[in-house]
């Protein structure tokens, strides 16, 4: 079973306030959870293939390719901008 000091340390790490009544409750509840994980350690998983993601999906990245729109394409893009200065889209200052 977890000690009172361990429960208070966990509460500090989680940045939650714990009353004295809750300390005893959490001692019991967290100890049960940790005991369940000990039961899982007893399972033989030598034949089980590890998986990275349950759906089997993988990240899909776009190619980082430069596309030249030419002067006509640039003019069309800048035409949609609310404000343009010296051939660039003008935006509000961030800092």
Residue, then its C-alpha position, 0 to 999 in steps of 0.5 A: x500500500x502506498x504511504x501517506x507521503x507518496x500520496x501527497x507527493x503524487x498530489x503535488x506532482x499533479x498539482x491538486x489539493x488533497x484533504x486528509x480524508x482523501x489521502x486514505x481514500x487515494x491510498x486504497x484506490x491507487x494501491x489497487x490500481x498498482x496491484x492490477x498492473x502487477x497482475x498484468x506483469x505476470x502475463x506471458x507476452x513473449x509470443x505477442x507482436x508489439x503494435x505501434x498503432x491499433x488502426x495500422x495507419x501511418x503518417x502521410x507527408x506531402x512532398x516539400x516541393x517548390x512550386x512557381x506560380x509565375x507572375x500571373x499566379x502571384x498577381x492572382x494571389x495578391x489580388x485576394x489579399x486585403x492589403x499588399x505592400x511592395x509585392x508582399x501580403x501585409x499583415x499586422x505586427x505579431x509582437 
